[in-house]
Amino acid sequence: MAARKWSDEHVVKTVDEIRGAGGTWDKCAEVLGVNVRNLHTRYKSAKDILARQGWSPEHDLTHKVPDGYHLKGASTLYKDGKQVLQWVKSNIDHERQRELFIQACESMTADLPQVASVASPAVTLPHLMAVYPIGDAHIGMRAWGEETQGDSWDMTEAVRVQCGAMAALVDLAPPAEKAVIINLGDWFHADNMEGMTSRSGHVMDLDGRYAKMIDVGMMVMRQCITSALRKHKSVRVINVVGNHDDTGALWMSVALRHTYEGEPRVEIDKSPAAFHYIEHGKVLIGTHHGHTCKAERLPGVMAADQAKAWGRTEHRYWYLGHVHHQSVKEYAGVTVESFNTLTAKDAYAAFGGYRARQNMKCIVMHSEFGEVSRHTVSPDMLREEAA
């Protein structure tokens, strides 16, 4: 018979009462009907969540704040040793809301339809890896050329240019056995129904509704994956968290993971971390959006996060987005590079004097010698339709 799903309060209260009376963990597990090893983990997690929510009966705190919030402070008025009044102040618990958001994504996408497998290429080169860094796509952005002194931009143009660039680069790339598609962050232009960024609350110039942006963004990424599967034996996809789509990057990874669950040649990186790493022979690549850590600190971050991989490799790179322009700087042991975007300037960039070039690259890595070639495609070069 399946174990009952007890509330956090019940688990903590039961364990504390039994343990307080001299009982054992085995006795607690027996009463709750759960495995004793699982109970240790559940008890600690429940204790942490309840503490953040303000549940601490030994301190007369018995009124939890809503899940997704944490206790900011509590004031209790006592008279003759008895509690008379209590004021509970709460604040948004961003860490817990992030946990709840990921859980919701997992639940909502459990029954998503899966894509059909794409035929694997007959011949590939095992020593090569094709890397496709996609600088800030900002899908959903709207720009009026008259205002920005450049090209007008909307979601129709985003589909044509981004899908066309990926197809063209795959055509140019050698038949490398591995491919890595790196969404360097800000895949989506806004992060909520209000058309704003979650981190700063800035209102964005959007082309249409948030739901349409989601639909187009997912379609474009799936087209990029399909293009890569036709040339490469395995495709890894990394969605880096950006400052425009803190939550968008998370739910897109979850949705893609379910969509490609039946395709063994596609790996969707599931880590919600700000830094991701790729190892290929003597090559080590780190990815980050570039908005929370300065370039000069990144060599130390890689050395700390990937100490063993650092020792195994000789050719180390950091790939960044965020700034929309290309820059390359060599540090001791690591080269840090930021990438252009295919997207046109929006009003903010135009008024601020930003004039970066528009392009996307494919970088070919050799397992022994590091980067051996790269290809560049600009919007002016693209065909009308993606392959």
C-alpha positions in Angstrom: 0.0 0.0 0.0 1.4 3.4 -0.9 2.5 5.7 1.9 0.3 8.6 2.8 1.4 12.1 1.9 1.6 13.8 5.2 1.9 17.6 5.5 5.1 19.2 6.5 3.6 20.2 9.8 2.5 16.7 10.6 5.8 15.2 9.8 7.7 17.6 11.9 5.3 17.5 14.8 5.2 13.6 14.8 9.0 13.3 14.7 9.5 15.9 17.3 7.0 14.3 19.7 8.4 10.8 19.3 12.0 11.8 19.4 11.3 14.1 22.4 9.8 11.1 24.3 13.0 9.1 23.6 11.7 7.3 20.5 13.9 6.3 17.6 13.9 7.3 13.9 12.7 3.8 13.1 9.7 4.3 15.3 8.9 7.6 13.6 9.1 5.9 10.2 6.8 3.1 11.4 4.2 5.6 12.6 4.3 7.7 9.4 4.5 4.6 7.2 7.6 5.7 5.3 11.2 4.5 4.7 13.5 5.7 7.5 16.1 7.0 5.1 13.6 9.0 3.2 12.2 10.3 6.4 15.5 12.0 7.4 15.5 13.9 4.1 11.8 14.8 4.3 12.1 16.0 7.9 15.0 18.3 7.2 13.3 19.7 4.1 10.0 20.2 5.9 11.8 21.8 8.8 13.6 24.3 6.5 10.4 25.2 4.7 8.4 25.7 7.9 11.2 27.8 9.4 11.2 30.1 6.4 7.4 30.3 6.7 7.5 31.2 10.4 6.4 27.9 12.0 8.2 27.5 15.3 5.8 26.5 18.1 8.5 26.6 20.7 8.7 30.3 20.1 4.9 30.8 19.9 5.0 31.1 16.1 2.2 28.9 14.8 0.8 30.9 11.9 2.6 30.1 8.6 2.9 32.7 5.9 1.8 31.4 2.4 4.0 29.1 0.5 6.3 31.2 -1.7 6.8 33.7 1.1 9.1 33.8 4.1 8.8 35.3 7.6 10.3 38.8 7.7 9.6 39.4 11.4 7.1 38.8 14.1 6.1 40.8 17.2 4.2 39.2 20.0 2.4 41.0 22.9 2.3 39.1 26.2 0.2 39.9 29.3 0.8 38.0 32.5 2.8 35.5 30.5 0.1 34.8 28.0 0.1 35.8 24.3 -2.4 38.5 23.6 -1.6 39.8 20.1 0.9 38.8 17.4 1.9 40.7 14.3 3.5 38.6 11.5 5.3 40.3 8.6 6.2 38.4 5.5 8.2 38.9 2.3 8.5 37.1 -1.0 10.8 34.0 -0.7 12.4 34.1 -4.2 14.2 30.8 -3.6 11.0 28.9 -2.7 9.1 30.5 -5.6 11.8 29.3 -7.9 11.4 25.8 -6.5 7.6 26.0 -6.9 7.9 27.3 -10.4 10.1 24.4 -11.5 7.8 21.9 -9.9 4.8 23.4 -11.7 6.7 23.2 -15.0 7.4 19.5 -14.4 3.7 18.9 -13.7 2.3 20.9 -16.5 4.6 19.4 -19.2 4.3 15.7 -18.1 1.8 14.9 -20.9 3.4 17.0 -23.7 3.5 15.3 -27.1 6.9 14.1 -28.1 8.5 14.7 -31.4 9.3 11.9 -33.9 12.9 10.8 -34.2 15.1 12.3 -37.0 17.2 9.9 -39.0 20.8 9.9 -37.8 23.5 10.9 -40.3 25.4 8.0 -41.8 29.0 9.3 -41.2 30.2 11.8 -38.6 33.7 12.8 -37.3 34.1 11.8 -33.6 37.0 14.2 -32.9 34.9 17.2 -33.9 32.2 19.1 -32.0 30.2 21.9 -33.6 29.2 24.6 -31.2 26.3 27.0 -32.1 26.3 29.9 -29.7 23.0 31.9 -30.0 23.4 35.5 -28.7 20.4 37.1 -27.1 17.5 36.2 -29.5 15.0 38.4 -27.7 12.1 36.6 -29.4 8.9 38.7 -28.9 10.7 42.0 -29.4 9.2 44.7 -31.6 11.2 47.4 -33.3 10.2 50.1 -35.8 12.9 50.8 -38.3 12.0 54.5 -38.6 12.6 54.9 -34.9 15.7 52.7 -34.5 17.5 53.8 -37.8 17.8 50.1 -38.7 15.6 47.2 -39.7 12.1 46.7 -38.3 11.7 43.6 -36.2 8.9 41.3 -35.1 8.3 37.6 -34.4 7.8 36.8 -38.1 11.3 38.2 -38.8 12.7 36.4 -35.8 11.5 33.1 -37.1 12.9 33.7 -40.6 16.3 35.0 -39.5 17.0 32.7 -36.5 15.8 29.5 -38.3 17.5 30.5 -41.5 20.8 31.3 -39.7 20.9 27.9 -37.9 20.1 26.0 -41.1 22.8 27.9 -43.0 25.4 27.3 -40.3 24.6 23.6 -40.2 25.1 23.4 -43.9 28.5 25.1 -43.5 29.6 22.9 -40.6 31.6 19.7 -41.0 29.8 16.4 -40.0 31.0 16.7 -36.4 29.7 13.8 -34.3 28.6 16.2 -31.5 26.8 19.5 -31.6 26.0 21.9 -28.8 23.3 24.6 -29.2 23.9 27.3 -26.6 21.1 29.7 -26.0 23.3 32.4 -24.3 20.3 33.9 -22.4 17.5 36.4 -23.2 15.9 34.0 -25.6 12.6 35.7 -24.8 12.3 39.5 -24.6 10.0 39.5 -21.6 9.3 37.2 -18.6 5.6 37.6 -17.8 2.2 38.5 -19.1 2.8 42.2 -18.3 5.6 42.3 -20.8 8.2 43.0 -18.2 11.5 41.6 -17.0 11.3 39.9 -13.6 14.6 41.1 -12.3 14.3 44.9 -13.0 10.6 45.3 -13.8 11.4 47.1 -17.1 8.5 47.2 -19.6 9.5 45.8 -23.0 8.4 46.6 -26.6 6.5 43.4 -27.4 5.1 42.1 -30.7 1.9 40.5 -29.6 0.9 38.5 -26.5 3.1 36.6 -24.1 1.4 33.3 -25.2 2.4 34.0 -28.8 6.0 34.7 -27.8 6.1 31.3 -26.0 4.7 29.5 -29.0 7.2 31.2 -31.4 10.2 30.8 -29.1 9.6 27.0 -28.7 9.0 26.6 -32.4 12.3 28.3 -33.3 14.3 26.3 -30.8 12.8 23.0 -32.1 13.7 24.0 -35.7 17.3 24.7 -34.5 17.4 21.2 -33.0 16.0 19.6 -36.0 18.5 21.3 -38.3 21.4 20.1 -36.1 20.1 16.5 -35.9 20.3 16.2 -39.7 24.1 16.8 -39.6 25.3 15.6 -36.2 24.9 12.4 -34.3 24.1 13.9 -30.9 22.8 17.4 -30.0 23.1 19.0 -26.6 21.0 22.0 -25.8 21.8 24.5 -23.1 19.4 27.3 -22.1 21.4 29.9 -20.1 19.3 32.1 -17.7 19.3 35.7 -18.9 18.2 38.9 -17.3 15.2 39.2 -19.6 14.0 35.6 -19.1 14.9 34.4 -15.6 11.9 32.0 -15.5 11.6 31.5 -19.3 14.9 29.7 -19.6 13.8 27.4 -16.8 10.4 26.4 -18.1 11.7 26.1 -21.7 14.4 23.5 -20.6 11.7 21.5 -18.7 9.3 21.6 -21.7 12.0 20.6 -24.2 13.2 17.8 -21.9 9.7 16.2 -22.1 9.3 16.9 -25.8 12.6 15.1 -26.6 12.3 12.4 -24.0 11.9 9.8 -26.8 14.8 11.1 -28.9 18.0 9.6 -27.5 20.2 11.8 -29.7 19.0 15.0 -28.0 20.2 16.0 -24.5 18.5 19.0 -22.9 20.7 20.4 -20.1 18.4 20.5 -17.0 20.6 22.5 -14.6 19.0 25.8 -13.5 22.5 27.1 -12.5 23.9 30.3 -14.0 27.0 28.6 -15.2 27.1 25.5 -17.5 30.1 23.5 -18.8 31.0 21.4 -21.8 34.0 19.1 -22.0 35.2 17.6 -25.3 38.6 15.9 -25.1 41.1 18.6 -24.2 38.4 21.3 -24.6 36.5 22.9 -21.8 33.8 25.5 -22.5 31.9 27.5 -19.9 28.7 29.4 -20.6 27.1 32.3 -18.8 24.8 35.1 -19.8 27.3 37.7 -18.6 25.0 39.8 -16.3 25.9 38.6 -12.9 29.7 38.0 -13.1 32.4 40.2 -14.7 34.7 38.7 -17.3 37.8 38.9 -15.3 36.3 36.7 -12.6 35.3 33.9 -14.9 38.6 32.1 -15.1 38.5 31.7 -11.3 34.9 30.5 -11.5 35.8 27.8 -14.0 38.9 26.7 -12.0 36.8 26.4 -8.9 33.7 24.8 -10.4 35.6 22.4 -12.8 38.9 21.7 -10.9 39.3 18.2 -12.3 38.2 19.1 -15.8 40.6 22.1 -15.7 43.4 19.7 -15.1 42.3 17.4 -17.9 42.0 20.1 -20.5 44.3 22.5 -22.4 41.9 24.7 -24.4 39.4 26.6 -22.3 36.8 29.1 -23.3 33.9 31.2 -21.8 31.0 32.1 -24.1 28.8 35.0 -23.1 25.8 37.0 -24.3 24.2 40.0 -22.8 26.2 42.8 -24.4 25.2 42.1 -28.0 28.6 42.8 -29.4 31.6 40.7 -30.0 34.6 40.9 -27.7 37.5 38.4 -27.2 40.0 38.6 -24.3 42.6 36.1 -23.4 43.2 35.5 -19.7 45.6 33.1 -18.1 44.3 29.7 -19.1 41.0 30.9 -20.5 39.7 32.9 -23.5 36.5 34.9 -22.8 34.3 35.8 -25.7 30.9 37.6 -26.0 28.7 37.1 -29.1 26.6 39.3 -31.4 22.9 38.7 -31.8 20.9 38.3 -35.0 18.2 40.5 -33.6 17.8 44.1 -34.7 18.2 47.1 -32.3 15.2 47.9 -30.2 14.3 51.5 -29.2 16.3 51.3 -26.0 19.5 50.2 -27.8 19.0 52.7 -30.7 18.5 55.7 -28.3 21.5 54.6 -26.2 23.8 54.6 -29.2 24.4 50.9 -29.3 25.4 49.8 -32.8 26.6 46.1 -32.7 26.7 44.0 -35.8 24.1 41.3 -36.4 25.4 37.7 -36.9 25.5 34.2 -35.6 28.5 31.8 -35.6 29.3 28.1 -35.6 32.6 27.2 -33.9 34.2 23.9 -34.7 36.2 22.3 -31.8 38.8 19.5 -32.2 39.1 17.2 -29.2 42.9 17.6 -29.3 43.6 21.1 -30.7 40.6 23.2 -29.6 39.0 25.7 -32.0 40.0 24.8 -35.6 37.5 26.8 -37.6 34.4 29.0 -37.4 31.6 30.1 -39.8 29.6 33.3 -39.6 26.2 34.1 -41.0 24.5 37.5 -41.1 20.8 38.3 -41.8 21.7 39.7 -45.2 23.1 36.3 -46.3 20.1 34.2 -45.4 17.8 32.3 -47.6 14.1 32.9 -47.3 13.4 29.6 -45.7 15.1 27.4 -43.1 16.2 23.9 -44.2 
